[in-house]
Amino acid sequence: MLAYPSLQDRSTSLQAIIRQALLFGELSNRSAETVHRISQQPDISEDEQRMLAILQEALGYGYVERRE
């Protein structure tokens, strides 16, 4: 399980992964795994939920593809 020193660090990491995915149009398996782990945290914030929803929409519409 990932251990973040603070919730802010976790949110910052999630935001960076999602920005990169949107910028380049792809999400690596490692990044997808990290996103999944963050999404399973019991204390996920509303901002994190919104970021995850944006990523899910981008994946659903084909703007972002999963890469190995």
C-alpha positions in Angstrom: 0.0 0.0 0.0 1.2 3.5 -0.7 2.1 5.6 2.2 1.9 9.4 1.8 3.2 11.7 4.5 0.1 13.8 4.1 -3.2 14.0 2.3 -1.9 17.0 0.3 1.0 14.8 -1.0 -1.5 12.2 -2.1 -3.7 14.7 -3.9 -0.7 16.3 -5.5 0.5 12.9 -6.8 -2.9 12.1 -8.1 -3.2 15.5 -9.8 0.2 15.1 -11.5 -0.7 11.6 -12.8 -4.0 12.8 -14.2 -2.5 15.9 -15.8 0.2 13.9 -17.4 -2.4 11.4 -18.7 -4.5 14.1 -20.2 -1.5 15.9 -21.7 0.0 12.8 -23.4 -3.2 10.9 -23.9 -2.0 7.8 -22.1 -1.9 6.2 -18.7 0.8 3.7 -17.9 0.0 0.5 -16.0 2.1 1.8 -13.0 0.2 5.1 -12.9 -3.1 3.2 -13.3 -2.1 1.1 -10.3 -1.3 4.1 -8.2 -4.6 5.8 -9.2 -6.4 2.6 -8.2 -4.7 2.5 -4.8 -5.5 6.1 -4.1 -9.1 5.6 -5.1 -9.4 2.8 -2.6 -8.4 5.0 0.4 -11.2 5.4 3.0 -10.5 9.1 3.4 -10.6 10.2 -0.2 -11.5 13.9 -0.6 -14.1 15.5 -2.8 -11.3 17.0 -4.9 -9.7 13.6 -5.4 -13.1 12.1 -6.3 -13.5 14.9 -9.0 -10.0 14.2 -10.3 -10.8 10.5 -10.6 -14.1 11.2 -12.3 -12.3 13.4 -14.9 -9.8 10.6 -15.6 -12.6 8.0 -15.9 -14.4 10.2 -18.4 -11.2 10.7 -20.4 -10.6 7.0 -20.5 -14.3 6.3 -21.4 -14.2 8.8 -24.3 -10.9 7.5 -25.6 -9.0 10.8 -24.8 -6.6 8.7 -22.6 -5.6 5.2 -23.3 -3.9 2.7 -21.0 -0.4 1.7 -22.0 1.9 -1.0 -20.7 
